[in-house]
Amino acid sequence: MTPRLEEITPRTVDAALGIRVRPDQEHAVRPVAHSLAEAYVHPAGVAWPRLIVADDDRPVGFLMAFLGIDWHGDGSVFRSGLWRLNIAAGEQGRGYGRFAVESVAAELRRRGDQRLYVTWHPGPTGPERFYRRLGFHNTGESSGDQTVGVRELT
């Protein structure tokens, strides 16, 4: 399996908008359309949306990273991390989520970041176990109703 990331362009936007998670996960992650709207309203360079494409050219997921976001809104702390991860319902369990996280980690390392942040909805149907298996730990913070996790990149 050698998936790849593609930029969201006029050519790929419909494929990205077609990504749907399992119904029991819809409470834990916003739809791709919401993510793309958020990317549009933030300053250029803050959002990094990408389509995840399988080696046979099938769109299998969507990710969006945040780059150097003003975490507290007061200029005191800037963070980068994984903002959204939507793996299509029929494609889960095949390594695409791990690929997405590792791709964001590689991009952040390339940009000089030392930590990768993520947030997740707590609870039995949330993605906490997935993120913990990939080396994230709880920071003890919350962002709205979500738990904040971090993974060291060094």
BAFI-3210 file (N, C-alpha, C; in Angstrom, 3 decimals, decimal comma, padded with zeros to 6 digits):
// residues 154
n [1|2|3|4|5|6|7|8|9|10|11|12|13|14|15|16|17|18|19|20|21|22|23|24|25|26|27|28|29|30|31|32|33|34|35|36|37|38|39|40|41|42|43|44|45|46|47|48|49|50|51|52|53|54|55|56|57|58|59|60|61|62|63|64|65|66|67|68|69|70|71|72|73|74|75|76|77|78|79|80|81|82|83|84|85|86|87|88|89|90|91|92|93|94|95|96|97|98|99|100|101|102|103|104|105|106|107|108|109|110|111|112|113|114|115|116|117|118|119|120|121|122|123|124|125|126|127|128|129|130|131|132|133|134|135|136|137|138|139|140|141|142|143|144|145|146|147|148|149|150|151|152|153|154]
n.u [000,849|000,709|-000,281|-001,103|-000,938|-003,017|-003,372|-006,216|-008,073|-009,796|-010,089|-010,006|-011,836|-014,533|-014,174|-013,061|-015,229|-016,928|-016,122|-017,067|-017,449|-018,040|-021,446|-021,642|-019,509|-019,908|-020,565|-018,157|-016,399|-016,176|-017,902|-016,276|-016,925|-017,426|-014,869|-013,417|-014,652|-013,830|-011,076|-011,028|-011,796|-009,794|-006,606|-004,329|-002,251|-002,612|-004,388|-004,073|-005,295|-005,843|-006,419|-006,641|-005,364|-005,636|-003,335|-004,462|-005,729|-008,136|-010,128|-009,745|-009,794|-009,609|-007,645|-006,841|-004,473|-003,354|-001,389|000,894|-000,997|-002,536|-002,885|-004,122|-005,195|-003,982|-001,431|000,527|001,065|001,842|000,808|000,988|-000,686|-002,796|-005,862|-008,265|-009,427|-010,721|-011,590|-012,826|-015,774|-015,792|-013,100|-011,650|-009,335|-007,289|-004,857|-004,784|-005,389|-003,214|-001,216|-002,000|-001,590|001,190|002,042|001,337|002,970|005,505|005,404|005,251|007,699|009,393|008,878|010,028|008,800|008,425|006,522|003,428|000,121|-003,213|-006,774|-009,480|-012,721|-013,790|-014,628|-016,255|-016,679|-015,023|-011,863|-009,675|-008,124|-006,929|-005,261|-003,600|-002,253|-000,604|001,257|000,475|-000,185|-002,301|-002,594|-003,745|-005,266|-008,211|-010,056|-012,668|-015,135|-013,358|-010,571|-007,141|-004,319|-000,824|002,128|005,496|007,915|010,607]
n.v [-001,187|002,077|004,863|008,307|011,877|014,473|017,803|019,871|020,758|022,287|019,993|017,898|018,413|017,454|014,714|014,825|015,930|013,795|011,995|010,049|009,292|006,483|006,084|005,995|007,523|010,103|012,052|012,718|013,891|016,568|017,042|016,896|019,122|021,134|021,379|022,337|024,796|026,032|026,106|027,956|030,373|030,998|032,658|032,662|029,834|028,755|026,557|023,241|021,394|018,089|015,494|012,029|009,463|006,240|003,716|002,798|004,934|005,563|007,738|007,832|009,132|012,144|014,772|017,472|019,714|022,022|024,915|026,584|027,917|030,429|029,524|030,303|032,656|035,013|035,524|034,260|031,506|029,280|026,686|023,600|021,016|018,090|018,721|017,765|014,479|012,324|009,254|007,269|005,341|002,625|002,169|002,074|000,795|-000,069|001,132|003,739|005,904|005,918|006,429|009,042|010,502|010,119|011,408|014,077|014,474|014,256|016,489|018,566|018,224|018,837|021,523|022,408|022,073|020,754|019,346|017,596|018,291|017,258|016,988|015,285|013,795|012,675|009,390|006,164|005,678|007,404|008,584|008,183|005,866|005,139|007,400|007,326|004,896|005,717|007,239|009,589|011,624|012,685|016,103|017,252|019,422|021,030|021,630|023,331|020,925|018,884|016,662|017,471|016,310|015,410|014,742|014,061|015,102|014,865]
n.w [000,000|-000,985|-000,348|-001,173|-000,747|-001,969|-003,079|-002,402|-005,024|-007,839|-009,383|-007,521|-005,517|-005,500|-005,058|-002,495|-001,073|-001,168|000,759|003,465|006,850|009,123|010,246|013,093|013,826|013,106|014,980|016,045|014,253|011,997|008,847|005,607|003,997|005,891|006,997|004,762|004,427|006,804|006,306|004,262|005,493|007,277|007,743|004,953|004,604|007,135|007,274|006,069|003,928|002,632|000,261|000,714|-001,126|-002,423|-003,665|-006,008|-007,085|-005,791|-003,856|-000,415|001,976|003,984|005,192|007,384|008,328|010,846|010,842|012,658|014,317|016,310|019,345|021,820|021,043|021,699|020,935|022,435|022,328|019,799|017,720|015,863|014,044|013,653|012,380|011,275|010,524|008,344|007,483|004,951|005,391|004,421|004,166|006,461|008,917|007,317|007,351|006,422|008,102|009,888|007,987|007,281|009,703|010,016|007,708|008,198|010,429|009,190|007,465|009,344|010,694|008,553|008,378|010,670|013,132|016,473|017,800|017,453|017,490|018,384|018,573|020,197|020,466|023,569|024,841|024,309|021,547|020,313|018,845|020,579|021,384|018,970|018,460|020,730|020,310|018,289|019,540|020,828|023,692|026,377|027,032|029,186|028,739|027,391|024,407|023,727|023,804|023,494|023,961|024,267|022,632|022,316|020,431|020,465|018,094|017,848]
ca.u [000,000|001,451|-001,195|-000,472|-001,768|-003,192|-003,977|-007,617|-008,116|-011,062|-010,116|-010,139|-012,776|-015,701|-013,742|-012,928|-016,564|-017,594|-015,627|-018,019|-017,065|-019,142|-022,490|-021,380|-018,389|-020,267|-020,579|-016,797|-015,599|-016,988|-017,821|-015,240|-017,395|-017,206|-013,421|-012,991|-015,134|-012,917|-009,806|-011,243|-011,951|-008,585|-005,557|-003,582|-001,148|-002,960|-004,993|-003,370|-006,210|-005,347|-007,159|-005,837|-005,683|-005,017|-002,439|-005,244|-006,368|-009,406|-010,088|-010,063|-009,867|-009,334|-007,035|-006,517|-003,573|-003,280|000,020|001,219|-002,216|-002,461|-003,689|-004,941|-005,728|-003,358|-000,052|001,466|001,371|001,529|000,890|000,643|-001,131|-003,850|-007,131|-009,345|-009,087|-011,921|-011,297|-014,100|-016,300|-015,369|-011,641|-011,023|-008,637|-006,342|-003,616|-004,845|-005,332|-001,804|-000,518|-002,347|-000,896|002,625|002,258|001,311|004,199|006,619|005,289|005,602|009,157|009,986|008,702|010,777|008,030|008,897|005,366|002,223|-001,064|-004,476|-007,866|-010,434|-013,887|-013,621|-015,733|-015,975|-016,689|-014,084|-010,599|-008,572|-007,240|-006,163|-004,198|-002,647|-001,412|000,348|002,218|-000,048|-000,625|-003,200|-001,875|-004,501|-006,045|-009,386|-010,375|-014,112|-015,470|-012,412|-009,313|-005,963|-003,204|000,405|003,147|006,807|008,420|012,077]
ca.v [000,000|003,327|005,990|009,611|013,051|015,415|019,086|020,054|021,650|022,079|018,617|016,915|018,830|016,571|013,475|015,119|016,112|012,499|011,168|009,928|008,356|005,619|006,845|006,112|008,447|011,442|013,002|012,978|014,605|017,369|016,637|017,543|020,449|022,065|021,609|023,197|026,148|026,574|026,408|029,151|031,592|031,281|033,282|031,765|029,116|028,151|025,246|022,405|020,287|017,148|014,276|010,815|008,663|004,915|003,493|002,550|006,230|005,731|008,629|007,032|009,945|013,581|015,307|018,893|020,116|023,451|025,289|027,811|028,613|031,142|028,590|031,001|033,868|036,210|035,599|033,674|030,107|028,876|025,233|022,958|019,651|017,490|019,380|016,831|013,227|011,610|008,090|006,763|004,221|001,333|002,122|002,094|-000,418|-000,454|001,889|005,092|006,860|005,967|007,136|010,460|011,074|010,146|012,430|015,376|014,532|014,536|017,878|019,457|018,128|019,590|022,946|022,732|021,882|019,683|018,660|017,439|018,315|016,746|016,960|014,214|013,683|011,541|008,440|004,837|005,639|008,407|008,065|008,273|004,689|005,262|008,385|006,843|003,879|006,415|007,969|010,820|011,565|013,757|017,242|017,749|020,571|020,814|022,636|023,116|019,656|017,882|016,433|017,860|015,373|015,848|013,733|014,670|014,776|014,768]
ca.w [000,000|-001,062|-000,569|-001,362|-000,470|-003,071|-002,720|-002,773|-006,178|-008,547|-009,877|-006,426|-004,479|-005,437|-004,401|-001,058|-000,508|-001,128|001,867|004,584|007,916|009,562|010,945|014,532|014,023|012,635|016,096|016,487|013,252|011,075|007,437|004,805|003,556|007,011|007,082|003,665|004,734|007,818|005,651|003,454|006,290|008,049|006,920|004,061|005,223|008,428|007,028|005,082|003,602|001,631|-000,045|000,831|-002,304|-002,425|-004,800|-007,228|-007,371|-005,069|-002,699|000,777|003,183|003,967|006,409|007,379|009,396|011,156|010,831|013,376|014,749|017,595|020,142|022,814|020,440|022,264|020,478|023,395|022,018|018,428|017,599|014,595|014,278|012,843|012,670|010,913|009,860|007,912|006,645|004,428|006,181|003,898|004,025|007,778|009,306|006,257|007,500|005,862|009,207|010,311|006,917|007,387|010,858|009,721|006,678|008,879|011,233|008,282|007,013|010,454|010,873|007,449|008,684|011,883|014,365|017,348|018,364|016,643|018,352|017,860|019,554|019,945|021,336|024,479|024,876|023,749|020,080|019,815|018,306|021,536|021,332|017,729|018,629|021,747|019,664|017,426|020,356|021,433|025,088|026,809|027,631|030,330|028,273|026,558|023,404|023,696|024,457|023,022|024,651|023,494|022,694|021,670|020,127|020,207|016,767|017,876]
c.u [000,888|000,482|-000,402|-001,467|-001,846|-003,800|-005,440|-007,638|-009,492|-011,201|-010,415|-011,236|-013,993|-015,356|-013,623|-014,306|-017,338|-017,141|-016,626|-017,496|-018,256|-020,174|-022,218|-020,208|-018,750|-020,301|-019,173|-015,941|-016,533|-016,878|-016,751|-015,673|-017,174|-015,715|-012,942|-013,474|-014,233|-011,575|-009,899|-011,254|-010,753|-007,543|-004,816|-002,434|-001,453|-003,517|-004,238|-004,260|-005,645|-006,303|-006,193|-006,306|-004,920|-004,173|-003,172|-006,096|-007,744|-009,229|-010,566|-010,173|-009,513|-008,636|-006,889|-005,642|-003,751|-001,810|000,210|000,015|-001,986|-003,415|-004,618|-005,540|-005,100|-001,881|000,963|001,907|000,927|001,762|000,518|000,199|-002,188|-005,189|-008,290|-008,765|-010,380|-011,469|-012,644|-014,489|-015,786|-013,867|-010,918|-010,388|-007,610|-005,044|-003,653|-004,806|-003,912|-000,990|-000,761|-001,581|000,601|002,953|002,258|002,574|005,399|006,591|005,681|007,099|009,867|009,928|009,405|010,007|008,580|007,766|004,218|001,048|-002,268|-005,526|-008,794|-011,592|-013,676|-014,826|-015,419|-015,979|-015,764|-012,758|-009,425|-007,615|-006,358|-004,991|-003,172|-001,721|-000,346|001,285|001,747|-000,349|-001,449|-002,365|-002,532|-005,351|-007,296|-009,466|-011,859|-014,425|-014,510|-011,163|-008,175|-004,871|-002,006|001,328|004,441|007,311|009,939|012,504]
c.v [001,241|004,464|007,276|010,697|013,895|016,691|019,089|021,146|021,500|020,639|017,607|017,243|017,910|015,239|013,683|015,235|014,803|011,595|011,216|008,911|007,461|006,463|007,013|007,040|009,887|012,479|013,466|013,752|015,335|016,832|017,440|018,944|021,497|022,401|022,545|024,631|026,798|026,946|027,726|030,427|031,906|031,939|032,238|031,120|028,479|026,746|024,539|021,204|019,415|015,971|013,107|009,876|007,342|004,735|003,152|003,772|006,416|006,752|007,851|007,867|011,386|013,915|016,799|019,159|021,608|023,777|026,624|028,610|029,250|030,442|029,276|032,296|035,149|036,349|034,939|032,253|029,812|027,373|024,798|021,541|019,196|018,057|018,435|015,588|012,473|010,467|007,502|005,474|002,876|001,154|002,073|000,741|-000,894|000,357|003,307|006,168|007,034|006,731|008,646|011,128|011,177|011,185|013,823|015,530|014,883|015,983|018,845|019,411|018,955|021,088|023,362|022,591|020,698|018,872|018,645|017,351|017,737|016,912|015,819|014,305|012,489|010,602|007,170|004,778|006,695|007,789|008,047|007,084|004,731|006,216|007,936|005,773|004,514|007,339|009,278|010,582|012,815|014,860|017,717|018,964|020,100|021,935|022,460|021,840|018,533|017,834|016,830|016,819|015,930|014,657|014,481|014,205|014,615|013,389]
c.w [000,000|-001,354|-000,765|-000,947|-001,729|-002,532|-003,121|-003,840|-006,821|-009,068|-008,760|-005,417|-004,381|-004,772|-002,896|-000,405|-000,407|000,012|003,016|005,583|008,257|010,319|012,443|014,846|013,680|013,752|016,473|015,492|012,294|009,659|006,693|004,371|004,652|007,121|005,983|003,860|005,782|007,198|004,891|004,301|007,174|007,145|006,089|004,828|006,562|008,237|005,903|004,773|002,485|001,486|000,089|-000,280|-002,226|-003,672|-006,095|-007,605|-006,745|-003,962|-001,463|002,046|002,925|005,261|006,257|008,595|009,651|011,374|011,532|013,816|016,127|018,559|021,128|022,278|020,963|021,868|021,389|023,035|020,589|018,318|016,188|014,889|013,297|013,287|012,406|010,286|009,603|007,004|006,243|005,149|005,702|003,798|005,361|008,104|008,297|006,295|006,970|006,951|009,715|009,269|007,030|008,528|010,576|008,652|007,282|009,725|010,356|007,794|008,126|010,741|009,794|007,710|009,976|013,184|015,158|017,961|017,367|017,596|017,615|018,957|019,186|020,924|022,246|024,396|024,125|022,221|019,471|019,413|019,284|021,444|020,084|017,926|019,661|021,158|018,768|018,206|020,951|022,907|025,400|027,459|028,920|029,974|027,547|025,548|023,137|024,451|024,053|023,893|023,719|023,726|021,961|021,472|019,818|018,846|016,735|018,304]
res [m|t|p|r|l|e|e|i|t|p|r|t|v|d|a|a|l|g|i|r|v|r|p|d|q|e|h|a|v|r|p|v|a|h|s|l|a|e|a|y|v|h|p|a|g|v|a|w|p|r|l|i|v|a|d|d|d|r|p|v|g|f|l|m|a|f|l|g|i|d|w|h|g|d|g|s|v|f|r|s|g|l|w|r|l|n|i|a|a|g|e|q|g|r|g|y|g|r|f|a|v|e|s|v|a|a|e|l|r|r|r|g|d|q|r|l|y|v|t|w|h|p|g|p|t|g|p|e|r|f|y|r|r|l|g|f|h|n|t|g|e|s|s|g|d|q|t|v|g|v|r|e|l|t]
***
